[in-house]
Amino acid sequence: KVLARFCRPNDVELLSKCMAGIWALGGEADEVAKAERQKAIANPNNYVVKPQREGGGNNFYGDDVRRLLETKTDEELAAFILMQRIFPGKN
């Protein structure tokens, strides 16, 4: 939606193909984020859960994504973001 405010429709479509989805977890999650959370539980290999802090590392992949999303409270999940996993070199 943000891109549409600043770019032409054709450019929005092209740029969107280069971006990964990212959603808030926990209490900040909107309905779209909650739906994406359910998709991540069903297909955890397509997502990564990352802590909301600098430095990288400490990410969760695969079955760890499912386990984290199913066992943590909303308050605990607020410290993380859910992101569509990027597979470099895969078209």
PDB file of N, CA, C and O in Angstrom:
ATOM      1  N   LYS A   1       0.811  -1.182   0.000  1.00  0.00           N
ATOM      2  CA  LYS A   1       0.000   0.000   0.000  1.00  0.00           C
ATOM      3  C   LYS A   1       0.865   1.260   0.000  1.00  0.00           C
ATOM      4  O   LYS A   1       0.516   2.260  -0.628  1.00  0.00           O
ATOM      5  N   VAL A   2       1.964   1.207   0.689  1.00  0.00           N
ATOM      6  CA  VAL A   2       2.836   2.376   0.767  1.00  0.00           C
ATOM      7  C   VAL A   2       3.424   2.689  -0.607  1.00  0.00           C
ATOM      8  O   VAL A   2       3.474   3.848  -1.018  1.00  0.00           O
ATOM      9  N   LEU A   3       3.865   1.654  -1.311  1.00  0.00           N
ATOM     10  CA  LEU A   3       4.437   1.885  -2.640  1.00  0.00           C
ATOM     11  C   LEU A   3       3.446   2.573  -3.568  1.00  0.00           C
ATOM     12  O   LEU A   3       3.832   3.426  -4.367  1.00  0.00           O
ATOM     13  N   ALA A   4       2.183   2.211  -3.467  1.00  0.00           N
ATOM     14  CA  ALA A   4       1.157   2.780  -4.345  1.00  0.00           C
ATOM     15  C   ALA A   4       1.017   4.285  -4.156  1.00  0.00           C
ATOM     16  O   ALA A   4       0.578   4.987  -5.067  1.00  0.00           O
ATOM     17  N   ARG A   5       1.383   4.776  -2.996  1.00  0.00           N
ATOM     18  CA  ARG A   5       1.317   6.219  -2.744  1.00  0.00           C
ATOM     19  C   ARG A   5       2.402   6.977  -3.489  1.00  0.00           C
ATOM     20  O   ARG A   5       2.253   8.170  -3.754  1.00  0.00           O
ATOM     21  N   PHE A   6       3.496   6.297  -3.831  1.00  0.00           N
ATOM     22  CA  PHE A   6       4.646   6.981  -4.389  1.00  0.00           C
ATOM     23  C   PHE A   6       5.043   6.532  -5.794  1.00  0.00           C
ATOM     24  O   PHE A   6       5.860   7.186  -6.444  1.00  0.00           O
ATOM     25  N   CYS A   7       4.473   5.423  -6.268  1.00  0.00           N
ATOM     26  CA  CYS A   7       4.902   4.843  -7.546  1.00  0.00           C
ATOM     27  C   CYS A   7       3.716   4.587  -8.466  1.00  0.00           C
ATOM     28  O   CYS A   7       2.568   4.499  -8.032  1.00  0.00           O
ATOM     29  N   ARG A   8       4.034   4.473  -9.748  1.00  0.00           N
ATOM     30  CA  ARG A   8       3.016   4.104 -10.732  1.00  0.00           C
ATOM     31  C   ARG A   8       2.647   2.630 -10.548  1.00  0.00           C
ATOM     32  O   ARG A   8       3.461   1.849 -10.055  1.00  0.00           O
ATOM     33  N   PRO A   9       1.427   2.240 -10.941  1.00  0.00           N
ATOM     34  CA  PRO A   9       0.981   0.850 -10.744  1.00  0.00           C
ATOM     35  C   PRO A   9       1.941  -0.197 -11.314  1.00  0.00           C
ATOM     36  O   PRO A   9       2.191  -1.213 -10.665  1.00  0.00           O
ATOM     37  N   ASN A  10       2.476   0.028 -12.500  1.00  0.00           N
ATOM     38  CA  ASN A  10       3.416  -0.950 -13.069  1.00  0.00           C
ATOM     39  C   ASN A  10       4.674  -1.072 -12.225  1.00  0.00           C
ATOM     40  O   ASN A  10       5.207  -2.168 -12.051  1.00  0.00           O
ATOM     41  N   ASP A  11       5.146   0.048 -11.704  1.00  0.00           N
ATOM     42  CA  ASP A  11       6.341   0.033 -10.862  1.00  0.00           C
ATOM     43  C   ASP A  11       6.073  -0.673  -9.526  1.00  0.00           C
ATOM     44  O   ASP A  11       6.937  -1.377  -9.003  1.00  0.00           O
ATOM     45  N   VAL A  12       4.877  -0.478  -8.989  1.00  0.00           N
ATOM     46  CA  VAL A  12       4.508  -1.143  -7.737  1.00  0.00           C
ATOM     47  C   VAL A  12       4.579  -2.654  -7.919  1.00  0.00           C
ATOM     48  O   VAL A  12       5.117  -3.361  -7.067  1.00  0.00           O
ATOM     49  N   GLU A  13       4.042  -3.144  -9.019  1.00  0.00           N
ATOM     50  CA  GLU A  13       4.056  -4.582  -9.279  1.00  0.00           C
ATOM     51  C   GLU A  13       5.483  -5.112  -9.390  1.00  0.00           C
ATOM     52  O   GLU A  13       5.807  -6.152  -8.816  1.00  0.00           O
ATOM     53  N   LEU A  14       6.333  -4.402 -10.124  1.00  0.00           N
ATOM     54  CA  LEU A  14       7.724  -4.839 -10.283  1.00  0.00           C
ATOM     55  C   LEU A  14       8.487  -4.790  -8.958  1.00  0.00           C
ATOM     56  O   LEU A  14       9.201  -5.732  -8.616  1.00  0.00           O
ATOM     57  N   LEU A  15       8.337  -3.714  -8.229  1.00  0.00           N
ATOM     58  CA  LEU A  15       9.040  -3.574  -6.952  1.00  0.00           C
ATOM     59  C   LEU A  15       8.557  -4.604  -5.928  1.00  0.00           C
ATOM     60  O   LEU A  15       9.352  -5.123  -5.144  1.00  0.00           O
ATOM     61  N   SER A  16       7.279  -4.893  -5.938  1.00  0.00           N
ATOM     62  CA  SER A  16       6.726  -5.855  -4.981  1.00  0.00           C
ATOM     63  C   SER A  16       7.319  -7.240  -5.151  1.00  0.00           C
ATOM     64  O   SER A  16       7.421  -7.995  -4.183  1.00  0.00           O
ATOM     65  N   LYS A  17       7.710  -7.579  -6.359  1.00  0.00           N
ATOM     66  CA  LYS A  17       8.332  -8.879  -6.613  1.00  0.00           C
ATOM     67  C   LYS A  17       9.714  -8.991  -5.984  1.00  0.00           C
ATOM     68  O   LYS A  17      10.238 -10.095  -5.829  1.00  0.00           O
ATOM     69  N   CYS A  18      10.304  -7.867  -5.624  1.00  0.00           N
ATOM     70  CA  CYS A  18      11.655  -7.843  -5.048  1.00  0.00           C
ATOM     71  C   CYS A  18      11.641  -7.749  -3.524  1.00  0.00           C
ATOM     72  O   CYS A  18      12.703  -7.700  -2.902  1.00  0.00           O
ATOM     73  N   MET A  19      10.484  -7.724  -2.929  1.00  0.00           N
ATOM     74  CA  MET A  19      10.386  -7.512  -1.486  1.00  0.00           C
ATOM     75  C   MET A  19       9.824  -8.740  -0.789  1.00  0.00           C
ATOM     76  O   MET A  19       9.034  -9.494  -1.355  1.00  0.00           O
ATOM     77  N   ALA A  20      10.248  -8.919   0.442  1.00  0.00           N
ATOM     78  CA  ALA A  20       9.718  -9.996   1.278  1.00  0.00           C
ATOM     79  C   ALA A  20       8.682  -9.404   2.224  1.00  0.00           C
ATOM     80  O   ALA A  20       8.821  -8.271   2.686  1.00  0.00           O
ATOM     81  N   GLY A  21       7.646 -10.182   2.504  1.00  0.00           N
ATOM     82  CA  GLY A  21       6.641  -9.736   3.465  1.00  0.00           C
ATOM     83  C   GLY A  21       7.202  -9.746   4.874  1.00  0.00           C
ATOM     84  O   GLY A  21       8.045 -10.577   5.211  1.00  0.00           O
ATOM     85  N   ILE A  22       6.733  -8.822   5.692  1.00  0.00           N
ATOM     86  CA  ILE A  22       7.166  -8.737   7.084  1.00  0.00           C
ATOM     87  C   ILE A  22       5.960  -8.316   7.929  1.00  0.00           C
ATOM     88  O   ILE A  22       5.221  -7.404   7.559  1.00  0.00           O
ATOM     89  N   TRP A  23       5.769  -8.997   9.075  1.00  0.00           N
ATOM     90  CA  TRP A  23       4.591  -8.770   9.893  1.00  0.00           C
ATOM     91  C   TRP A  23       4.956  -8.718  11.368  1.00  0.00           C
ATOM     92  O   TRP A  23       5.870  -9.408  11.818  1.00  0.00           O
ATOM     93  N   ALA A  24       4.234  -7.894  12.115  1.00  0.00           N
ATOM     94  CA  ALA A  24       4.390  -7.826  13.565  1.00  0.00           C
ATOM     95  C   ALA A  24       3.775  -9.071  14.188  1.00  0.00           C
ATOM     96  O   ALA A  24       2.834  -9.648  13.644  1.00  0.00           O
ATOM     97  N   LEU A  25       4.304  -9.473  15.311  1.00  0.00           N
ATOM     98  CA  LEU A  25       3.736 -10.575  16.084  1.00  0.00           C
ATOM     99  C   LEU A  25       3.273 -10.033  17.428  1.00  0.00           C
ATOM    100  O   LEU A  25       3.574  -8.893  17.783  1.00  0.00           O
ATOM    101  N   GLY A  26       2.554 -10.840  18.160  1.00  0.00           N
ATOM    102  CA  GLY A  26       2.105 -10.427  19.481  1.00  0.00           C
ATOM    103  C   GLY A  26       0.942  -9.456  19.407  1.00  0.00           C
ATOM    104  O   GLY A  26       0.166  -9.479  18.452  1.00  0.00           O
ATOM    105  N   GLY A  27       0.825  -8.616  20.401  1.00  0.00           N
ATOM    106  CA  GLY A  27      -0.292  -7.687  20.521  1.00  0.00           C
ATOM    107  C   GLY A  27      -0.400  -6.670  19.399  1.00  0.00           C
ATOM    108  O   GLY A  27      -1.483  -6.139  19.154  1.00  0.00           O
ATOM    109  N   GLU A  28       0.702  -6.388  18.710  1.00  0.00           N
ATOM    110  CA  GLU A  28       0.700  -5.406  17.627  1.00  0.00           C
ATOM    111  C   GLU A  28       0.176  -5.984  16.310  1.00  0.00           C
ATOM    112  O   GLU A  28      -0.043  -5.239  15.354  1.00  0.00           O
ATOM    113  N   ALA A  29      -0.022  -7.272  16.254  1.00  0.00           N
ATOM    114  CA  ALA A  29      -0.399  -7.937  15.013  1.00  0.00           C
ATOM    115  C   ALA A  29      -1.817  -7.542  14.588  1.00  0.00           C
ATOM    116  O   ALA A  29      -2.755  -7.599  15.383  1.00  0.00           O
ATOM    117  N   ASP A  30      -1.953  -7.142  13.316  1.00  0.00           N
ATOM    118  CA  ASP A  30      -3.282  -6.872  12.772  1.00  0.00           C
ATOM    119  C   ASP A  30      -3.845  -8.163  12.183  1.00  0.00           C
ATOM    120  O   ASP A  30      -3.219  -9.217  12.289  1.00  0.00           O
ATOM    121  N   GLU A  31      -5.009  -8.087  11.569  1.00  0.00           N
ATOM    122  CA  GLU A  31      -5.654  -9.296  11.029  1.00  0.00           C
ATOM    123  C   GLU A  31      -4.816  -9.957   9.938  1.00  0.00           C
ATOM    124  O   GLU A  31      -4.766 -11.184   9.854  1.00  0.00           O
ATOM    125  N   VAL A  32      -4.161  -9.161   9.107  1.00  0.00           N
ATOM    126  CA  VAL A  32      -3.306  -9.711   8.046  1.00  0.00           C
ATOM    127  C   VAL A  32      -2.145 -10.476   8.673  1.00  0.00           C
ATOM    128  O   VAL A  32      -1.811 -11.575   8.231  1.00  0.00           O
ATOM    129  N   ALA A  33      -1.530  -9.897   9.703  1.00  0.00           N
ATOM    130  CA  ALA A  33      -0.408 -10.550  10.389  1.00  0.00           C
ATOM    131  C   ALA A  33      -0.859 -11.838  11.072  1.00  0.00           C
ATOM    132  O   ALA A  33      -0.129 -12.829  11.072  1.00  0.00           O
ATOM    133  N   LYS A  34      -2.049 -11.828  11.649  1.00  0.00           N
ATOM    134  CA  LYS A  34      -2.557 -13.029  12.312  1.00  0.00           C
ATOM    135  C   LYS A  34      -2.806 -14.145  11.300  1.00  0.00           C
ATOM    136  O   LYS A  34      -2.541 -15.314  11.581  1.00  0.00           O
ATOM    137  N   ALA A  35      -3.313 -13.786  10.130  1.00  0.00           N
ATOM    138  CA  ALA A  35      -3.520 -14.779   9.070  1.00  0.00           C
ATOM    139  C   ALA A  35      -2.181 -15.324   8.580  1.00  0.00           C
ATOM    140  O   ALA A  35      -2.049 -16.519   8.313  1.00  0.00           O
ATOM    141  N   GLU A  36      -1.202 -14.451   8.466  1.00  0.00           N
ATOM    142  CA  GLU A  36       0.128 -14.875   8.016  1.00  0.00           C
ATOM    143  C   GLU A  36       0.773 -15.782   9.051  1.00  0.00           C
ATOM    144  O   GLU A  36       1.493 -16.717   8.701  1.00  0.00           O
ATOM    145  N   ARG A  37       0.518 -15.511  10.316  1.00  0.00           N
ATOM    146  CA  ARG A  37       1.027 -16.372  11.400  1.00  0.00           C
ATOM    147  C   ARG A  37       0.497 -17.795  11.234  1.00  0.00           C
ATOM    148  O   ARG A  37       1.244 -18.758  11.411  1.00  0.00           O
ATOM    149  N   GLN A  38      -0.784 -17.933  10.895  1.00  0.00           N
ATOM    150  CA  GLN A  38      -1.370 -19.260  10.694  1.00  0.00           C
ATOM    151  C   GLN A  38      -0.740 -19.951   9.479  1.00  0.00           C
ATOM    152  O   GLN A  38      -0.518 -21.162   9.499  1.00  0.00           O
ATOM    153  N   LYS A  39      -0.458 -19.196   8.442  1.00  0.00           N
ATOM    154  CA  LYS A  39       0.227 -19.756   7.265  1.00  0.00           C
ATOM    155  C   LYS A  39       1.619 -20.240   7.647  1.00  0.00           C
ATOM    156  O   LYS A  39       2.076 -21.277   7.164  1.00  0.00           O
ATOM    157  N   ALA A  40       2.292 -19.487   8.516  1.00  0.00           N
ATOM    158  CA  ALA A  40       3.648 -19.858   8.938  1.00  0.00           C
ATOM    159  C   ALA A  40       3.628 -21.133   9.782  1.00  0.00           C
ATOM    160  O   ALA A  40       4.549 -21.946   9.698  1.00  0.00           O
ATOM    161  N   ILE A  41       2.606 -21.306  10.576  1.00  0.00           N
ATOM    162  CA  ILE A  41       2.489 -22.538  11.368  1.00  0.00           C
ATOM    163  C   ILE A  41       2.282 -23.724  10.429  1.00  0.00           C
ATOM    164  O   ILE A  41       2.846 -24.797  10.641  1.00  0.00           O
ATOM    165  N   ALA A  42       1.474 -23.525   9.396  1.00  0.00           N
ATOM    166  CA  ALA A  42       1.194 -24.602   8.441  1.00  0.00           C
ATOM    167  C   ALA A  42       2.369 -24.894   7.514  1.00  0.00           C
ATOM    168  O   ALA A  42       2.581 -26.041   7.120  1.00  0.00           O
ATOM    169  N   ASN A  43       3.143 -23.847   7.161  1.00  0.00           N
ATOM    170  CA  ASN A  43       4.260 -23.984   6.215  1.00  0.00           C
ATOM    171  C   ASN A  43       5.490 -23.245   6.747  1.00  0.00           C
ATOM    172  O   ASN A  43       5.901 -22.239   6.168  1.00  0.00           O
ATOM    173  N   PRO A  44       6.077 -23.728   7.837  1.00  0.00           N
ATOM    174  CA  PRO A  44       7.158 -22.988   8.496  1.00  0.00           C
ATOM    175  C   PRO A  44       8.419 -22.795   7.654  1.00  0.00           C
ATOM    176  O   PRO A  44       9.189 -21.872   7.919  1.00  0.00           O
ATOM    177  N   ASN A  45       8.647 -23.628   6.662  1.00  0.00           N
ATOM    178  CA  ASN A  45       9.857 -23.471   5.848  1.00  0.00           C
ATOM    179  C   ASN A  45       9.810 -22.249   4.943  1.00  0.00           C
ATOM    180  O   ASN A  45      10.829 -21.868   4.367  1.00  0.00           O
ATOM    181  N   ASN A  46       8.646 -21.632   4.811  1.00  0.00           N
ATOM    182  CA  ASN A  46       8.514 -20.442   3.974  1.00  0.00           C
ATOM    183  C   ASN A  46       8.698 -19.146   4.759  1.00  0.00           C
ATOM    184  O   ASN A  46       8.549 -18.057   4.206  1.00  0.00           O
ATOM    185  N   TYR A  47       9.023 -19.261   6.046  1.00  0.00           N
ATOM    186  CA  TYR A  47       9.103 -18.084   6.915  1.00  0.00           C
ATOM    187  C   TYR A  47      10.345 -18.140   7.804  1.00  0.00           C
ATOM    188  O   TYR A  47      10.963 -19.190   7.982  1.00  0.00           O
ATOM    189  N   VAL A  48      10.682 -16.987   8.347  1.00  0.00           N
ATOM    190  CA  VAL A  48      11.716 -16.878   9.368  1.00  0.00           C
ATOM    191  C   VAL A  48      11.165 -15.952  10.455  1.00  0.00           C
ATOM    192  O   VAL A  48      10.491 -14.966  10.154  1.00  0.00           O
ATOM    193  N   VAL A  49      11.452 -16.269  11.703  1.00  0.00           N
ATOM    194  CA  VAL A  49      11.077 -15.404  12.822  1.00  0.00           C
ATOM    195  C   VAL A  49      12.368 -14.777  13.335  1.00  0.00           C
ATOM    196  O   VAL A  49      13.347 -15.466  13.621  1.00  0.00           O
ATOM    197  N   LYS A  50      12.340 -13.444  13.444  1.00  0.00           N
ATOM    198  CA  LYS A  50      13.540 -12.709  13.845  1.00  0.00           C
ATOM    199  C   LYS A  50      13.255 -11.857  15.073  1.00  0.00           C
ATOM    200  O   LYS A  50      12.172 -11.285  15.201  1.00  0.00           O
ATOM    201  N   PRO A  51      14.231 -11.771  15.979  1.00  0.00           N
ATOM    202  CA  PRO A  51      14.061 -10.871  17.117  1.00  0.00           C
ATOM    203  C   PRO A  51      14.127  -9.419  16.637  1.00  0.00           C
ATOM    204  O   PRO A  51      14.844  -9.102  15.688  1.00  0.00           O
ATOM    205  N   GLN A  52      13.378  -8.552  17.296  1.00  0.00           N
ATOM    206  CA  GLN A  52      13.375  -7.136  16.922  1.00  0.00           C
ATOM    207  C   GLN A  52      14.508  -6.411  17.641  1.00  0.00           C
ATOM    208  O   GLN A  52      14.286  -5.652  18.584  1.00  0.00           O
ATOM    209  N   ARG A  53      15.719  -6.666  17.172  1.00  0.00           N
ATOM    210  CA  ARG A  53      16.879  -5.976  17.726  1.00  0.00           C
ATOM    211  C   ARG A  53      17.990  -5.982  16.694  1.00  0.00           C
ATOM    212  O   ARG A  53      17.941  -6.741  15.726  1.00  0.00           O
ATOM    213  N   GLU A  54      18.964  -5.160  16.892  1.00  0.00           N
ATOM    214  CA  GLU A  54      20.090  -5.060  15.969  1.00  0.00           C
ATOM    215  C   GLU A  54      21.051  -6.219  16.162  1.00  0.00           C
ATOM    216  O   GLU A  54      21.063  -6.864  17.210  1.00  0.00           O
ATOM    217  N   GLY A  55      21.843  -6.474  15.158  1.00  0.00           N
ATOM    218  CA  GLY A  55      22.917  -7.441  15.292  1.00  0.00           C
ATOM    219  C   GLY A  55      22.733  -8.730  14.525  1.00  0.00           C
ATOM    220  O   GLY A  55      23.703  -9.454  14.304  1.00  0.00           O
ATOM    221  N   GLY A  56      21.526  -9.033  14.118  1.00  0.00           N
ATOM    222  CA  GLY A  56      21.307 -10.268  13.373  1.00  0.00           C
ATOM    223  C   GLY A  56      21.478 -11.491  14.255  1.00  0.00           C
ATOM    224  O   GLY A  56      21.696 -11.384  15.462  1.00  0.00           O
ATOM    225  N   GLY A  57      21.377 -12.638  13.635  1.00  0.00           N
ATOM    226  CA  GLY A  57      21.497 -13.883  14.386  1.00  0.00           C
ATOM    227  C   GLY A  57      20.247 -14.161  15.207  1.00  0.00           C
ATOM    228  O   GLY A  57      19.306 -13.367  15.214  1.00  0.00           O
ATOM    229  N   ASN A  58      20.248 -15.276  15.885  1.00  0.00           N
ATOM    230  CA  ASN A  58      19.153 -15.674  16.757  1.00  0.00           C
ATOM    231  C   ASN A  58      17.818 -15.796  16.023  1.00  0.00           C
ATOM    232  O   ASN A  58      16.762 -15.596  16.623  1.00  0.00           O
ATOM    233  N   ASN A  59      17.857 -16.122  14.733  1.00  0.00           N
ATOM    234  CA  ASN A  59      16.655 -16.294  13.933  1.00  0.00           C
ATOM    235  C   ASN A  59      16.141 -17.725  14.063  1.00  0.00           C
ATOM    236  O   ASN A  59      16.895 -18.633  14.412  1.00  0.00           O
ATOM    237  N   PHE A  60      14.864 -17.917  13.784  1.00  0.00           N
ATOM    238  CA  PHE A  60      14.237 -19.226  13.845  1.00  0.00           C
ATOM    239  C   PHE A  60      13.771 -19.634  12.452  1.00  0.00           C
ATOM    240  O   PHE A  60      13.163 -18.840  11.734  1.00  0.00           O
ATOM    241  N   TYR A  61      14.062 -20.883  12.073  1.00  0.00           N
ATOM    242  CA  TYR A  61      13.726 -21.408  10.751  1.00  0.00           C
ATOM    243  C   TYR A  61      13.018 -22.751  10.892  1.00  0.00           C
ATOM    244  O   TYR A  61      13.137 -23.418  11.920  1.00  0.00           O
ATOM    245  N   GLY A  62      12.276 -23.144   9.850  1.00  0.00           N
ATOM    246  CA  GLY A  62      11.682 -24.475   9.781  1.00  0.00           C
ATOM    247  C   GLY A  62      10.788 -24.798  10.961  1.00  0.00           C
ATOM    248  O   GLY A  62       9.971 -23.972  11.369  1.00  0.00           O
ATOM    249  N   ASP A  63      10.937 -25.998  11.515  1.00  0.00           N
ATOM    250  CA  ASP A  63      10.084 -26.442  12.619  1.00  0.00           C
ATOM    251  C   ASP A  63      10.207 -25.550  13.847  1.00  0.00           C
ATOM    252  O   ASP A  63       9.284 -25.492  14.660  1.00  0.00           O
ATOM    253  N   ASP A  64      11.336 -24.852  13.997  1.00  0.00           N
ATOM    254  CA  ASP A  64      11.482 -23.921  15.119  1.00  0.00           C
ATOM    255  C   ASP A  64      10.507 -22.750  14.990  1.00  0.00           C
ATOM    256  O   ASP A  64      10.064 -22.203  16.000  1.00  0.00           O
ATOM    257  N   VAL A  65      10.167 -22.359  13.754  1.00  0.00           N
ATOM    258  CA  VAL A  65       9.173 -21.304  13.530  1.00  0.00           C
ATOM    259  C   VAL A  65       7.830 -21.766  14.091  1.00  0.00           C
ATOM    260  O   VAL A  65       7.190 -21.051  14.861  1.00  0.00           O
ATOM    261  N   ARG A  66       7.418 -22.951  13.703  1.00  0.00           N
ATOM    262  CA  ARG A  66       6.130 -23.495  14.175  1.00  0.00           C
ATOM    263  C   ARG A  66       6.120 -23.596  15.701  1.00  0.00           C
ATOM    264  O   ARG A  66       5.169 -23.162  16.351  1.00  0.00           O
ATOM    265  N   ARG A  67       7.165 -24.164  16.258  1.00  0.00           N
ATOM    266  CA  ARG A  67       7.246 -24.361  17.705  1.00  0.00           C
ATOM    267  C   ARG A  67       7.145 -23.012  18.442  1.00  0.00           C
ATOM    268  O   ARG A  67       6.414 -22.893  19.425  1.00  0.00           O
ATOM    269  N   LEU A  68       7.868 -22.020  17.969  1.00  0.00           N
ATOM    270  CA  LEU A  68       7.859 -20.702  18.602  1.00  0.00           C
ATOM    271  C   LEU A  68       6.466 -20.072  18.531  1.00  0.00           C
ATOM    272  O   LEU A  68       5.959 -19.559  19.528  1.00  0.00           O
ATOM    273  N   LEU A  69       5.852 -20.116  17.346  1.00  0.00           N
ATOM    274  CA  LEU A  69       4.546 -19.487  17.158  1.00  0.00           C
ATOM    275  C   LEU A  69       3.439 -20.194  17.945  1.00  0.00           C
ATOM    276  O   LEU A  69       2.452 -19.569  18.335  1.00  0.00           O
ATOM    277  N   GLU A  70       3.605 -21.485  18.172  1.00  0.00           N
ATOM    278  CA  GLU A  70       2.588 -22.240  18.902  1.00  0.00           C
ATOM    279  C   GLU A  70       2.764 -22.199  20.420  1.00  0.00           C
ATOM    280  O   GLU A  70       1.804 -22.442  21.151  1.00  0.00           O
ATOM    281  N   THR A  71       3.959 -21.899  20.903  1.00  0.00           N
ATOM    282  CA  THR A  71       4.202 -22.000  22.341  1.00  0.00           C
ATOM    283  C   THR A  71       4.377 -20.662  23.057  1.00  0.00           C
ATOM    284  O   THR A  71       4.165 -20.588  24.268  1.00  0.00           O
ATOM    285  N   LYS A  72       4.750 -19.626  22.354  1.00  0.00           N
ATOM    286  CA  LYS A  72       4.976 -18.324  23.003  1.00  0.00           C
ATOM    287  C   LYS A  72       3.668 -17.558  23.154  1.00  0.00           C
ATOM    288  O   LYS A  72       2.764 -17.686  22.328  1.00  0.00           O
ATOM    289  N   THR A  73       3.575 -16.771  24.204  1.00  0.00           N
ATOM    290  CA  THR A  73       2.408 -15.908  24.408  1.00  0.00           C
ATOM    291  C   THR A  73       2.505 -14.705  23.468  1.00  0.00           C
ATOM    292  O   THR A  73       3.568 -14.433  22.911  1.00  0.00           O
ATOM    293  N   ASP A  74       1.401 -13.993  23.297  1.00  0.00           N
ATOM    294  CA  ASP A  74       1.424 -12.779  22.479  1.00  0.00           C
ATOM    295  C   ASP A  74       2.426 -11.769  23.033  1.00  0.00           C
ATOM    296  O   ASP A  74       3.105 -11.077  22.275  1.00  0.00           O
ATOM    297  N   GLU A  75       2.511 -11.693  24.340  1.00  0.00           N
ATOM    298  CA  GLU A  75       3.464 -10.766  24.965  1.00  0.00           C
ATOM    299  C   GLU A  75       4.906 -11.147  24.601  1.00  0.00           C
ATOM    300  O   GLU A  75       5.719 -10.278  24.284  1.00  0.00           O
ATOM    301  N   GLU A  76       5.212 -12.422  24.646  1.00  0.00           N
ATOM    302  CA  GLU A  76       6.559 -12.884  24.281  1.00  0.00           C
ATOM    303  C   GLU A  76       6.820 -12.697  22.782  1.00  0.00           C
ATOM    304  O   GLU A  76       7.925 -12.330  22.382  1.00  0.00           O
ATOM    305  N   LEU A  77       5.803 -12.951  21.959  1.00  0.00           N
ATOM    306  CA  LEU A  77       5.966 -12.821  20.505  1.00  0.00           C
ATOM    307  C   LEU A  77       6.148 -11.376  20.058  1.00  0.00           C
ATOM    308  O   LEU A  77       6.661 -11.125  18.967  1.00  0.00           O
ATOM    309  N   ALA A  78       5.733 -10.425  20.890  1.00  0.00           N
ATOM    310  CA  ALA A  78       5.893  -9.011  20.539  1.00  0.00           C
ATOM    311  C   ALA A  78       7.365  -8.633  20.351  1.00  0.00           C
ATOM    312  O   ALA A  78       7.665  -7.600  19.753  1.00  0.00           O
ATOM    313  N   ALA A  79       8.272  -9.450  20.851  1.00  0.00           N
ATOM    314  CA  ALA A  79       9.705  -9.189  20.711  1.00  0.00           C
ATOM    315  C   ALA A  79      10.254  -9.677  19.368  1.00  0.00           C
ATOM    316  O   ALA A  79      11.448  -9.540  19.100  1.00  0.00           O
ATOM    317  N   PHE A  80       9.380 -10.249  18.516  1.00  0.00           N
ATOM    318  CA  PHE A  80       9.810 -10.834  17.245  1.00  0.00           C
ATOM    319  C   PHE A  80       8.988 -10.286  16.073  1.00  0.00           C
ATOM    320  O   PHE A  80       7.915  -9.710  16.255  1.00  0.00           O
ATOM    321  N   ILE A  81       9.523 -10.483  14.875  1.00  0.00           N
ATOM    322  CA  ILE A  81       8.776 -10.231  13.646  1.00  0.00           C
ATOM    323  C   ILE A  81       8.761 -11.512  12.828  1.00  0.00           C
ATOM    324  O   ILE A  81       9.663 -12.343  12.935  1.00  0.00           O
ATOM    325  N   LEU A  82       7.737 -11.659  12.018  1.00  0.00           N
ATOM    326  CA  LEU A  82       7.604 -12.777  11.095  1.00  0.00           C
ATOM    327  C   LEU A  82       7.937 -12.252   9.705  1.00  0.00           C
ATOM    328  O   LEU A  82       7.419 -11.217   9.284  1.00  0.00           O
ATOM    329  N   MET A  83       8.793 -12.960   9.004  1.00  0.00           N
ATOM    330  CA  MET A  83       9.208 -12.512   7.679  1.00  0.00           C
ATOM    331  C   MET A  83       9.131 -13.651   6.680  1.00  0.00           C
ATOM    332  O   MET A  83       9.457 -14.796   6.990  1.00  0.00           O
ATOM    333  N   GLN A  84       8.698 -13.318   5.488  1.00  0.00           N
ATOM    334  CA  GLN A  84       8.718 -14.282   4.384  1.00  0.00           C
ATOM    335  C   GLN A  84      10.171 -14.646   4.138  1.00  0.00           C
ATOM    336  O   GLN A  84      11.025 -13.765   4.043  1.00  0.00           O
ATOM    337  N   ARG A  85      10.454 -15.914   4.035  1.00  0.00           N
ATOM    338  CA  ARG A  85      11.838 -16.366   3.845  1.00  0.00           C
ATOM    339  C   ARG A  85      12.292 -16.107   2.412  1.00  0.00           C
ATOM    340  O   ARG A  85      11.542 -16.325   1.460  1.00  0.00           O
ATOM    341  N   ILE A  86      13.504 -15.649   2.278  1.00  0.00           N
ATOM    342  CA  ILE A  86      14.095 -15.362   0.969  1.00  0.00           C
ATOM    343  C   ILE A  86      14.975 -16.543   0.566  1.00  0.00           C
ATOM    344  O   ILE A  86      15.815 -17.007   1.338  1.00  0.00           O
ATOM    345  N   PHE A  87      14.769 -17.001  -0.624  1.00  0.00           N
ATOM    346  CA  PHE A  87      15.574 -18.101  -1.171  1.00  0.00           C
ATOM    347  C   PHE A  87      16.391 -17.562  -2.329  1.00  0.00           C
ATOM    348  O   PHE A  87      15.901 -17.560  -3.459  1.00  0.00           O
ATOM    349  N   PRO A  88      17.627 -17.099  -2.098  1.00  0.00           N
ATOM    350  CA  PRO A  88      18.447 -16.512  -3.162  1.00  0.00           C
ATOM    351  C   PRO A  88      18.665 -17.492  -4.321  1.00  0.00           C
ATOM    352  O   PRO A  88      18.880 -18.687  -4.123  1.00  0.00           O
ATOM    353  N   GLY A  89      18.601 -16.946  -5.519  1.00  0.00           N
ATOM    354  CA  GLY A  89      18.875 -17.742  -6.696  1.00  0.00           C
ATOM    355  C   GLY A  89      17.722 -18.619  -7.128  1.00  0.00           C
ATOM    356  O   GLY A  89      17.848 -19.372  -8.094  1.00  0.00           O
ATOM    357  N   LYS A  90      16.615 -18.540  -6.441  1.00  0.00           N
ATOM    358  CA  LYS A  90      15.449 -19.354  -6.768  1.00  0.00           C
ATOM    359  C   LYS A  90      14.436 -18.457  -7.462  1.00  0.00           C
ATOM    360  O   LYS A  90      13.995 -17.459  -6.892  1.00  0.00           O
ATOM    361  N   ASN A  91      14.067 -18.805  -8.684  1.00  0.00           N
ATOM    362  CA  ASN A  91      13.097 -17.967  -9.423  1.00  0.00           C
ATOM    363  C   ASN A  91      11.710 -18.528  -9.349  1.00  0.00           C
ATOM    364  O   ASN A  91      10.780 -17.952  -9.913  1.00  0.00           O
TER     365      ASN A  91
END
